[in-house]
Amino acid sequence: MKKKRLSKSIRKFIRQQKARIRRGVLDLKKQEELIQELYRPYLKFRNPVSENKS
């Protein structure tokens, strides 16, 4: 089964936002939190089973 990918425009947006976060935030833990928040709306609908396991 082929794994679905995000659209090109969403990938470009995420790449740009990650660069903005990395330039603007010096704390590595805060960077990781912000990047995870960035992915959350796009990955939520893609794999709902993994979030319900806990």
TITIKE-246375 format. One record per residue: x, y negated, z of N, C-alpha, C in turn; residue in three letters. Coordinates in steps of 0.02 Angstrom, whole numbers, padded with zeros to 5 digits, always signed. Atoms other than C-alpha are relative to their C-alpha. Layout:
TITIKE-246375
XYZXYZXYZALA
...
This chain:
TITIKE-246375
+00042+00059+00000+00000+00000+00000+00044-00062+00000MET
-00040+00061+00007+00069-00169-00051-00019-00051+00054LYS
+00011+00049-00053+00089-00298+00087-00018-00068-00032LYS
+00020+00064+00027-00003-00461+00052+00045-00055+00026LYS
-00042+00057-00018+00096-00622+00053-00042-00063+00003ARG
+00033+00065-00002+00049-00799+00092+00008-00033-00069LEU
-00005+00035+00064+00017-00912-00056+00062-00043-00003SER
-00061+00039+00010+00160-01012-00128-00004-00068+00035LYS
+00008+00066-00030+00090-01178-00066+00004+00005+00076SER
-00004-00008-00072+00071-01113+00112+00071+00015+00022ILE
-00070-00014-00016+00247-01041+00111+00043-00063-00004ARG
-00037+00062+00007+00314-01208+00051-00014-00047+00059LYS
+00019+00043-00056+00218-01303+00186+00034+00024+00064PHE
-00031-00027-00061+00281-01187+00323+00075-00012+00000ILE
-00072+00012+00006+00460-01201+00260+00018-00072+00017ARG
-00012+00071-00013+00451-01391+00264-00011-00017+00073GLN
+00015+00014-00070+00372-01395+00437+00052+00030+00047GLN
-00053-00030-00040+00502-01275+00507+00063-00044-00002LYS
-00059+00044+00006+00640-01390+00442-00010-00063+00042ALA
+00015+00060-00040+00554-01540+00522+00006+00015+00074ARG
-00005-00019-00070+00540-01448+00688+00072+00009+00021ILE
-00071-00013-00017+00722-01393+00684+00041-00065+00002ARG
-00035+00064-00001+00781-01570+00646-00020-00042+00061ARG
+00026+00045-00051+00672-01653+00778+00003+00025+00071GLY
+00002-00029-00067+00679-01534+00926+00066+00035+00013VAL
-00066-00029-00016+00844-01489+01009-00005+00064+00041LEU
+00008-00058-00043+00780-01361+01135-00021+00061-00042ASP
+00013-00059+00041+00786-01187+01054-00065+00035+00018LEU
+00062-00032-00021+00644-01116+01157-00061-00039-00024LYS
+00055+00042+00024+00532-01263+01113-00008+00007-00075LYS
+00002-00011+00072+00578-01240+00929-00038+00064-00017GLN
+00033-00064+00012+00524-01058+00934-00074-00003+00015GLU
+00071+00007-00017+00360-01103+01020-00037-00038-00054GLU
+00032+00041+00052+00320-01236+00891-00007+00038-00066LEU
+00003-00039+00062+00361-01120+00746-00053+00055+00006ILE
+00052-00050-00009+00250-00983+00819-00069-00032-00006GLN
+00063+00036+00006+00109-01111+00835-00015-00017-00073GLU
+00007+00016+00071+00139-01158+00653-00027+00061-00039LEU
+00022-00061+00035+00114-00977+00594-00069+00024+00022TYR
+00060-00029-00029-00035-00939+00706-00063-00005-00045ARG
+00062+00003+00041-00177-01005+00593+00003+00042-00063PRO
-00006-00036+00063-00109-00916+00440+00004+00076+00009TYR
-00008-00071-00012-00070-00747+00517-00058+00029+00039LEU
+00056-00023-00041-00226-00737+00627-00048+00044-00040LYS
+00049-00036+00040-00340-00678+00487+00032+00060-00035PHE
-00033-00052+00038-00209-00562+00411+00006+00065+00038ARG
-00010-00061-00038-00185-00438+00553-00035-00005+00068ASN
+00036+00009-00063-00323-00449+00686+00009+00060+00047PRO
-00008-00059-00042-00286-00272+00751+00056-00009+00050VAL
-00058+00007-00044-00116-00317+00825-00015-00047+00059SER
+00016+00045-00055-00191-00458+00931-00048+00033+00050GLU
+00048-00031-00045-00325-00345+01005+00028+00060+00037ASN
-00030-00060-00032-00206-00207+01064+00011-00010+00074LYS
-00016+00011-00071-00169-00289+01233-00059+00005+00044SER
